[in-house]
Amino acid sequence: MELHDKTVHELCDMLDNNETTSVELTKACFNRIKDVEDKVQAFITITEDAALKQAEETDKKRKNGEVLGILHGIPMAIKDNMCTEGILTTCGSKMLSNFVPPYTSTAVNKLNTAGCILLGKTNMDEFAMGSSTENSYFKKTKNPWDLNRVPGGSSGGSAAAVAACEAPFSLGSDTGGSIRQPAHYCGVVGMKPTYGSVSRYGLVAFASSLDQIGPFTKDVHDMALILSTITGHDPKDSTSYPREYPDFTKALNQDVRGMKIALPKEFFGKGINEEVKSAVMNVAKKYESMGAKVEEVSMPMSDYALPVYYLIACAEASSNLARYDGIRFGYRAQDVESLDDLYKKTRSEGFGDEVKRRIILGTYALSSGYYDAYYKKAQQVRTLIKKEFDDVYKNYDMILTPTGPTVAFEFGQNSDNPLEMYMNDICTVPINIAGVPAMSMNCGFDSKGMPIGMQLVGKHFDEFNILKLAHAMEKELGLNNKSKL
């Protein structure tokens, strides 16, 4: 097995045992990027010189006997909506195509402090608005399992980089499924932690009450390692929750006997592909054989999650994106005749179609005369959706669902139909609305060999039990999750 194929925990062991060096590992990743990046198109910016210099410094410290953290010397990729000091941060948009931040986001800084090495910034749907990474200003990222199919979105670049073994792990952001859905499409592990458990400081905002940073990894063990590093209270983020977070690696190799798992029938109904449904139901049977109790429940409020999500997300996007006016930073239109003309031309030229669509929807929902009918009503229904999750967790430890209604679709299949595109998030948006944690992992393949994702949804701050159940199932299924690339 090549170095770039290995998991984070395997690489950590190799570094500890002096079986490889950080320079060798980093060079292996860049060699892999050079071999496949022209096909996958996962990265917007590659930071090879800085990464190799950091790797050399890491190896010197290790040689000198300095005590280093477990992740010291492990390469990573970061979604291009997390600020990185001195490194281009574009959000996949023309609007920020020249933006170099003066500071680094907290989540990335935690990984930097842990000694991780940045390979580059990954492609994404513009301002994280999309389900396929077809909305990037720069390029279309391909799915490593089938280059004619999308990798999912909006964190498609981060998912594809891990699936193609260009990076051992990556960070993405999840507003309505933008980590879990690409993880499902690309056959990797993707976690949206509890809202407030990972700092959003330095994450360029899309919808502030829904956005959450989380990792992509090759297996559940790696997820536990990365999650243990990035969680924690941050005084710079007013929505960061002050509490103690466990060592998530202790969730591995645990018995799941006696755990109660809910199967909400609404997540297995109309629109869910039969092969997807069959793969997830197979997982439910395996959990029962492992001693867990699995029962069907009803969550009727989930039927309202998609319209609630798009009203709230678009309203918050309309507000957050008002700052891009051509005055302070980012793209600025030329040949303007007045201040109003500057605003109009800058925003017309700097934003893509999907971003404009959501700004218009959000501005309408917040406008005088419609605020109560749309935005306020959506927030009221949001409360009911959250209550429904709370009610289920009174009797169950976990919820099991498909991650998405279908496997990855082909490029252009849904591009001209926004409503069809939005339906790809039907299984993931209720989780963001409720603020609970959820993780997608591969649980099988369809008849054409495309990966199928299962989604484990836990109580607030119960990532531990998600990882416990996920690791048990990963061992039980024993799938080969390596893409054909």
Secondary structure by P-SEA (a helix, b strand, c coil): cccccccaaaaaaaaaaccccaaaaaaaaaaaaaaccccccccccccaaaaaaaaaaaaaaaaacccccccccccccccccccccccccccccccccccccccccaaaaaaaaacccccbbbbcccccccccccccccccccccccccccccccaaaaaaaaaacccccccccccccccaaaaaaacbbbbbcccccccccccccccccccccccccccaaaaaaaaaccccccccccccccccccccccccccccccbbbbbccccccccccaaaaaaaaaaaaaaaaabbbbbbbbcccccaaaaaaaaaaaaaaaaaacccccccccccccccccaaaaaaaaaaaaccaaaaaaaaaaaaaaccccccccaaaaaaaaaaaaaaaaaaaccccbbbbbcccccccccccccccaaaaaacccccaaaaaabbbbbbbbccccccbbbbbbbbbbcccaaaaaaaaaaaaaaaacccccccc
